[in-house]
Amino acid sequence: MHRLENNEGGISELRKPMQSLLVKIEELGLDPEQTRFDPAWIDAVKQLKP
């Protein structure tokens, strides 16, 4: 969307939240490049304390 509107600055605004999410994913020991989803993971996540 940002590129369609010729707003390249918008893309850089997304990098920080994306990087923050990537760090959280890696801290949880998850592979950010995974290509499958196991429904059993939902139960495991529910057991985590916020």
Sine and cosine of phi, psi and omega as CSV:
sin_phi,cos_phi,sin_psi,cos_psi,sin_omega,cos_omega
0.00,0.00,-0.69,0.73,-0.03,-1.00
-0.89,0.45,-0.64,0.77,-0.01,-1.00
-0.94,0.35,-0.58,0.81,0.03,-1.00
-0.89,0.46,-0.56,0.83,-0.01,-1.00
-1.00,0.00,0.11,0.99,-0.02,-1.00
0.86,0.51,0.64,0.77,0.00,-1.00
-0.90,-0.44,0.99,0.15,-0.03,-1.00
-0.93,0.36,-0.41,0.91,0.01,-1.00
-0.91,0.42,-0.49,0.87,0.01,-1.00
-0.89,0.45,-0.56,0.83,0.01,-1.00
-0.90,0.43,-0.68,0.74,-0.01,-1.00
-0.92,0.40,-0.46,0.89,0.05,-1.00
-0.93,0.38,-0.42,0.91,-0.01,-1.00
-0.99,0.11,-0.34,0.94,-0.09,-1.00
-0.90,0.43,-0.66,0.75,-0.04,-1.00
-0.90,0.43,-0.76,0.65,0.06,-1.00
-0.88,0.47,-0.60,0.80,0.02,-1.00
-0.91,0.42,-0.67,0.74,0.01,-1.00
-0.91,0.41,-0.64,0.77,0.03,-1.00
-0.88,0.47,-0.69,0.73,0.03,-1.00
-0.91,0.42,-0.65,0.76,0.02,-1.00
-0.87,0.49,-0.68,0.73,0.03,-1.00
-0.88,0.47,-0.70,0.71,0.01,-1.00
-0.89,0.46,-0.67,0.74,0.01,-1.00
-0.88,0.48,-0.72,0.70,-0.01,-1.00
-0.93,0.38,-0.58,0.82,0.04,-1.00
-0.90,0.44,-0.50,0.87,0.03,-1.00
-0.99,0.13,0.00,1.00,0.02,-1.00
0.97,0.22,0.34,0.94,0.01,-1.00
-1.00,-0.08,0.46,-0.89,0.04,-1.00
-1.00,-0.01,0.91,-0.41,-0.03,-1.00
-0.92,0.39,-0.22,0.98,-0.01,-1.00
-0.98,-0.19,0.19,0.98,-0.03,-1.00
-0.89,0.46,0.52,-0.85,-0.07,-1.00
-0.87,-0.48,0.16,0.99,0.01,-1.00
-0.72,-0.69,0.32,-0.95,0.01,-1.00
-0.77,-0.63,0.80,-0.60,0.03,-1.00
-0.97,-0.25,0.90,-0.43,-0.03,-1.00
-0.83,0.55,-0.40,0.92,0.03,-1.00
-0.90,0.43,-0.37,0.93,0.01,-1.00
-0.90,0.44,-0.50,0.86,0.00,-1.00
-0.87,0.49,-0.69,0.72,0.04,-1.00
-0.89,0.47,-0.64,0.77,0.02,-1.00
-0.90,0.44,-0.65,0.76,0.00,-1.00
-0.92,0.38,-0.61,0.79,0.01,-1.00
-0.88,0.47,-0.44,0.90,-0.01,-1.00
-0.99,0.16,-0.26,0.97,0.00,-1.00
-0.95,0.31,0.58,-0.81,0.08,-1.00
-1.00,0.04,0.66,-0.75,-0.01,-1.00
-0.93,0.36,0.00,0.00,0.00,0.00
